Amino acid sequence: MPNSLEPLILDLLEWIGSDPKPYSEVMEAWRTSCPRLTVWEETNERGFVDRRCEEGRGAFICLTEQGRNFLAKNRPTTVWGRSAES
């Protein structure tokens, strides 16, 4: 993977954070802010996110343990979008 995608993958993981986001919201937000398909595909291939369906609510995207670990390792001063010192 090109190094230029690494920060975008971290941004995506950090943005999703600890609260699952609706699939439609994830796609809408990332469609205009980055090369969505490349980042999305790489994030999925690495197993950093999971898609879960909730009856009556639709699909949600959440971080997997691998995604949380990758984020913690590469952005140790940030936890779920807040400074670790907060």
Secondary structure, 3 states (H helix, E strand, C coil): CCCCHHHHHHHHHHHHCCCCEEHHHHHHHHHHHCCHHHHHHHHHHCCCEEEEEECCCEEEEEECHHHHHHHHHHCCCEECCEECCC
